[in-house]
Amino acid sequence: MKIHGSISKTASFRTTNAVFIGRSIRLSLRNAEALIMAIMLPVMLMLLFTYVFGGSIDPSGNYVNYVVPGIILLCAGFGSSSTGVDVAHDMTNGIIDRFRTMPIQSLSVVTGHVVASLARNLLATAVVIGVALLVGFRPSANALEWLAAIGVISLFILTITWLFAAIGLVAGSPSAASGYGFILLFLPYLSSAFVPTSSMPSWLQGVAEHQPITPVIETIRGLLTGTPIHDSAWWAVGWCALILLLAILWSIVSFNRKAGRR
């Protein structure tokens, strides 16, 4: 009986998560405007920095190779921010109370949003990279380096999505979740995404060099374009792992408290 119960519980967990992932993907497809904006805004910024500011920042015309890794993370941030709004909507419209009456793990609704966001943002990232190739981006990465870069990008998307999900859980409304999440979208601008940190004022260099976004960008840039990575990869993985763990724990605690479980 114990074995049978364990198997049933495992199957139920997998089925529940599959159902909620499918639900979140369908919601994403219905909200096509948000997906289009998550792609178009980073693309527009890339075109702006490449054709308007790129000539003065890097007269050699190589600026597109420098800026694309930062645009990729910016795209991930914009795309993941909608997760906080979706989670907040679920937490405030009463649907969680309905889920709690069913023999399922209600937290799977959050997991579904996270997995759907990961898939959605990987697609958006592919589109952004495709546009970058059209405007002159010329990566030097081999197949293994591409796989490593995709792995780092996926880890970052997963991390930032869980963080936005946690924000959505503690926010009082979807609009509040959007406002809180918007603050995180400024972090790439305070990093090496668009200009080297050495060009910043000395008081800002310390902030830019030691915040989590910079090592992730430098790792992706090094993998795709061959620039020195040094210890950025270790810092990138370490920061993402730490933030991911804290975001998941924050999400669990916030969900249990908000859903009325003590």
Secondary structure by P-SEA (a helix, b strand, c coil): caaaaaaaaaaaaaaaaaaaaaaaaaaaaaaaaaaaaaaaaaaaaaaaaacccccccccccccccccaaaaaaaaaaaaacaaaaaaaaaaccaaaaaaaacccccaaaaaaaaaaaaaaaaaaaaaaaaaaaaabbbbcccaaaaaaaaaaaaaaaaaaaaaaaaaaaacccaaaaaaaaaaaaacccccccccccccccccaaaaaaccaaaaaaaaaaaaaccccccaaaaaaaaaaaaaaaaaaaaaaaaaaaaaccc
